């Protein structure tokens, strides 16, 4: 049985920062969660923070990964080490989808928060369940979780586990 898991979660500044220790812990949490959810395929949005940990977990577990990129050049303003990780992940995906090229998900040209929202819609529309790291704040992650719930897609929010694991 195919079970596609989409991932959504916060950026590093809401998760303890941009450091390897935090990233390694995020990957561990994602690996346990993907195994619990019995994922056979993963779709992820390629953003910094939780998204990339979700992607790395899928790669380590050898679960096929679909990169749902909101638009070409998403990583252009990132730090060099973040761009390197992004390229490393893209190289290992089973497919790359540029969401803004689909008519039903198109948005204004260049960067826009609308493109991030459309990317989230695409992921939820094409998954069976959602793995979230969501602290309850108004955010893109919150919008994604709300959209999934509006479609009655199951959402596993691992925020409480993250807080306990991190010791916040």
C-alpha positions in Angstrom: 0.0 0.0 0.0 1.3 3.4 -1.0 1.3 6.0 1.8 2.5 9.5 0.9 3.5 11.7 3.8 3.8 15.5 3.3 5.9 17.4 5.8 5.5 20.9 7.2 7.2 22.7 10.0 8.9 25.8 11.3 12.1 27.4 10.1 15.3 27.2 12.3 14.7 30.4 14.3 11.6 28.7 15.9 13.4 25.4 16.5 16.5 26.4 18.3 18.7 27.9 15.6 20.8 27.2 12.6 23.2 24.6 14.0 24.1 21.0 13.4 22.9 19.7 16.8 19.4 21.0 16.2 19.3 19.6 12.7 20.5 16.2 13.8 17.8 16.1 16.4 15.2 17.2 13.9 16.2 14.4 11.5 16.0 11.8 14.3 12.4 13.0 15.2 11.4 12.8 11.5 12.9 9.3 11.1 10.9 8.0 14.0 7.8 9.8 12.8 8.0 8.5 9.2 8.5 5.0 10.4 5.5 5.3 12.8 3.4 6.6 9.9 4.6 3.8 7.6 5.6 6.2 4.9 6.3 4.7 1.5 6.9 8.1 -0.2 7.6 11.6 1.1 6.7 15.0 -0.3 8.4 18.0 1.1 8.7 21.7 0.4 12.5 22.2 0.5 12.5 25.1 3.0 15.1 25.6 5.7 14.5 24.0 9.1 12.0 21.2 9.5 11.4 20.6 5.8 15.1 19.8 5.1 15.3 17.5 8.2 12.1 15.7 6.9 13.8 15.3 3.5 17.1 14.0 5.1 15.2 11.5 7.2 13.5 10.2 4.1 16.8 9.9 2.3 18.4 8.1 5.3 15.4 5.7 5.4 15.6 5.2 1.7 12.0 6.4 1.2 11.4 8.0 -2.2 11.3 11.8 -1.9 9.4 14.3 -4.0 10.7 17.8 -3.8 7.8 20.3 -4.1 9.7 23.5 -4.9 7.6 26.7 -4.8 9.6 28.3 -7.6 13.0 28.1 -9.2 15.5 30.1 -7.2 13.9 29.6 -3.8 17.4 29.2 -2.3 19.0 32.2 -4.0 19.2 34.4 -0.9 20.3 31.6 1.5 23.7 31.2 3.1 26.2 29.1 1.2 26.1 26.1 3.5 22.2 26.1 3.2 22.4 26.3 -0.6 24.9 23.3 -0.5 22.5 21.2 1.7 19.6 22.2 -0.7 21.5 21.0 -3.7 22.6 17.8 -1.9 18.9 17.0 -1.1 17.7 17.8 -4.6 20.2 15.5 -6.1 18.8 12.6 -4.1 15.1 13.1 -4.8 13.0 10.8 -6.9 11.4 13.8 -8.6 11.4 17.6 -8.4 8.1 19.5 -8.9 8.2 23.3 -9.5 4.8 24.0 -8.1 4.3 27.5 -9.7 4.5 25.9 -13.1 1.1 24.2 -12.6 -1.8 26.3 -13.7 -3.9 25.6 -10.6 -1.0 26.6 -8.3 0.4 29.5 -10.2 1.0 32.8 -8.4 2.6 36.1 -9.1 6.2 36.1 -10.6 9.3 36.1 -8.3 9.2 35.5 -4.6 5.9 35.7 -2.8 4.4 34.2 0.3 1.5 33.1 -2.0 3.9 30.8 -3.8 4.8 29.2 -0.4 1.1 28.8 0.3 0.5 27.2 -3.1 3.4 24.8 -2.5 1.8 23.8 0.7 -1.6 23.2 -1.0 0.1 21.1 -3.7 1.8 18.9 -1.0 -1.4 18.4 0.9 -3.4 17.8 -2.2 -1.0 15.0 -3.2 -0.5 13.2 0.1 -2.3 10.8 2.4 -1.2 12.2 5.7 0.8 15.2 7.0 3.7 15.2 9.4 3.9 18.6 11.1 6.1 20.3 13.6 3.7 23.1 14.5 3.8 25.3 17.7 0.3 26.8 17.2 1.5 30.2 16.0 0.1 32.0 13.0 2.5 31.0 10.2 2.9 29.2 6.9 3.1 25.9 8.8 -0.2 26.8 10.5 -1.8 27.6 7.1 -0.6 24.2 5.8 -2.0 22.3 8.9 -5.3 24.2 8.6 -5.6 23.4 4.9 -4.9 19.7 5.6 -7.5 19.6 8.3 -10.0 21.3 6.0 -9.6 18.4 3.6 -9.8 15.9 6.5 -6.3 14.7 6.0 -4.8 13.2 9.1 -2.1 15.4 10.7 0.6 14.1 13.1 1.9 17.2 15.0 5.1 16.2 16.8 5.6 19.6 18.5 5.1 18.2 22.0 7.7 15.5 21.3 10.1 18.1 20.0 9.7 20.3 23.1 10.3 17.3 25.4 13.2 16.0 23.3 14.9 19.4 23.0 14.3 20.3 26.7 12.7 23.6 26.0 
